[in-house]
């Protein structure tokens, strides 16, 4: 007969645990549906709306996700909890009609991964051939938002994206920071069966050290995109590819080796572009397009232009110059600052900066990337 001490050491009753898990699952499902019903009421309260974009508020979503992080006590990691809530919010928003999100295609690219990270999977992800086309489709209303790369931690700024803001009326509605994990993809069994690797030149460069060590005799072929390499790996014996996890899903490939990039801190920042400026969310960033043009001459012009930011203790986190396209040797500056353009102290700093500028535009004031 077991003693009281032995009973305390007995393993937990798995049957009782599983029954409690079933009860929790039922409660979770009921609460998710209750949340969806409240989301429907939000739509009704705002009248008969044509699509999800009419009542999608990125600043409100950012507030909800920050609250998720503040409440999280584990054991699930913050990134897992964020992913779950993003999907719940995405599904609730898509009950009538899903958001249409343009991205730099084809399917299976890191930009598509950024779309799903920010908006969840209950959207219509629309692949376009060029960054220009994404801007055009959002401007026309064919897409509700667009996702475009703006900066890579090792390769620097994406100039084509910056240049689009010189003429486009679109506004920045969000940012996405994506850790770039490069995976070796293929349909074969074992690395010894790889004869060639097809991938974008940038991905091949980012994995150069790993490839040299583990596959030194394999032919490396540059492609227009990692997705193009994945398609070839799907259709051609002996061919492997490099790309994100989503490419393996889209092109029915196996992840042969995960995380083959040489730098573990390689990340890309993406911008979400839309048609409206956003209200403050509580933790925002503002992007400016400014130029001194003919308003100042001589040394220290840029210092003078930026002085209002320093005077009002506004932190600048990014600056990049580009040709203005107005005349030769004339430049504009893209500047990111902490804070929202409508809130102090930023609003006062911008009022002074505008007086110093020949060109001044607020390209967007939007929630900082979460997760």
C-alpha positions, 0 to 999 in steps of 0.5 A, spaced: 500 500 500 502 506 497 504 511 503 502 519 503 509 521 500 508 516 495 502 518 492 504 525 492 510 523 487 505 519 483 505 522 476 499 527 474 493 524 472 494 525 464 486 524 463 484 529 467 489 534 464 487 532 457 480 534 459 482 540 462 485 542 455 479 540 452 475 545 456 480 551 455 480 549 448 472 550 448 473 557 452 478 559 447 474 558 441 468 561 444 472 567 446 475 568 439 468 568 436 465 573 441 471 577 439 469 576 431 462 578 433 464 585 436 469 586 430 462 585 426 459 590 431 465 595 429 463 595 422 456 596 423 457 602 428 461 605 422 455 604 417 455 600 411 462 599 408 465 597 402 471 593 404 475 592 410 480 598 409 474 602 411 475 600 418 482 597 419 486 602 423 493 600 424 494 605 430 489 601 434 492 594 432 499 597 434 496 599 441 492 592 442 499 588 440 503 592 445 498 590 450 499 583 448 506 584 450 505 587 456 500 582 459 504 576 456 507 572 462 509 566 459 511 560 457 509 562 450 514 567 448 513 574 446 513 573 438 509 566 439 503 570 442 504 576 437 503 571 432 497 568 435 494 575 436 495 577 429 492 571 426 486 572 430 485 580 428 486 578 421 481 573 421 476 577 425 477 583 420 476 579 414 469 576 415 466 581 410 472 582 405 479 581 406 485 586 405 488 586 399 496 587 400 500 588 394 508 586 395 514 585 391 513 578 388 513 573 385 510 568 391 515 565 396 519 572 397 521 575 403 516 581 402 511 576 402 513 573 409 513 580 411 506 581 409 504 575 413 508 577 419 504 584 419 497 583 417 496 575 418 494 570 413 487 572 412 489 577 407 489 577 399 497 577 398 497 580 391 504 579 388 507 585 383 513 585 379 516 592 381 516 597 386 513 602 382 507 597 380 506 596 387 505 604 388 501 605 382 496 599 384 495 602 391 494 609 388 489 606 384 485 603 389 486 596 386 490 594 393 489 597 400 496 597 402 503 595 399 509 592 402 516 594 400 523 594 402 526 600 404 533 598 408 537 592 409 542 591 415 548 589 411 546 592 404 543 599 406 537 603 403 533 601 397 533 607 393 527 605 388 523 605 394 525 612 396 525 615 389 518 613 389 516 618 394 518 624 390 512 623 386 507 619 389 502 621 394 502 615 398 503 615 405 507 610 410 502 607 414 507 602 418 514 598 418 516 591 419 522 589 421 524 582 418 530 577 421 532 574 414 533 567 415 536 563 409 534 556 408 537 551 403 531 548 400 530 542 395 526 536 393 532 531 394 535 527 399 541 529 402 546 534 400 550 529 396 545 529 391 545 537 390 549 539 383 547 546 383 544 552 387 539 557 384 538 563 388 538 571 388 545 574 388 544 577 394 542 571 398 548 567 395 552 572 398 549 572 404 551 565 405 557 565 402 561 562 408 556 556 409 556 554 402 564 554 401 565 550 407 559 545 406 558 545 399 564 547 396 564 544 389 556 545 387 555 550 382 552 557 384 547 560 379 544 567 380 537 568 379 532 574 378 529 572 385 529 566 390 522 564 388 525 563 381 530 559 384 525 555 388 521 554 382 527 551 378 529 547 384 522 544 384 522 542 377 529 540 376 533 534 379 539 536 382 537 543 383 537 546 390 535 553 392 536 558 398 530 562 400 525 563 406 520 558 409 514 561 405 518 559 399 518 551 401 511 552 402 509 555 396 514 550 391 513 544 395 520 543 397 523 541 403 528 545 408 534 541 407 538 546 412 535 551 416 539 558 417 545 558 413 546 565 412 553 567 415 550 573 419 545 572 424 543 579 425 541 580 418 535 584 417 530 587 412 526 593 414 519 594 410 514 600 409 507 599 409 504 604 404 497 607 404 493 612 402 492 616 409 496 619 414 495 615 421 493 618 428 498 617 434 498 610 437 503 612 443 509 609 440 510 612 433 515 614 428 515 620 423 518 620 416 520 626 412 522 628 406 526 635 406 530 639 402 534 646 403 534 647 395 536 654 394 534 657 401 541 656 404 548 656 401 555 654 403 558 649 409 553 647 414 547 647 410 545 640 413 546 642 420 542 648 420 536 644 417 537 639 422 538 644 428 530 644 430 530 637 431 536 638 436 533 644 439 527 640 441 530 634 443 527 630 437 531 623 436 533 622 428 534 615 427 535 615 419 537 619 414 539 618 406 540 623 401 537 622 394 538 626 387 531 631 387 530 630 380 529 637 379 536 639 377 543 637 377 546 636 383 540 638 387 538 633 393 533 631 398 533 628 404 529 622 407 529 623 415 526 618 420 525 621 427 522 618 434 515 621 435 508 622 431 508 629 427 502 631 431 504 630 438 509 635 442 515 636 441 515 633 434 510 638 432 514 644 434 520 642 431 517 640 424 514 647 424 521 650 425 524 645 420 519 647 415 521 654 415 528 652 413 526 648 408 525 649 400 521 642 400 518 639 406 513 633 406 511 628 412 511 622 408 508 618 414 507 618 422 506 611 424 507 605 429 514 603 430 515 595 428 512 590 433 516 584 434 
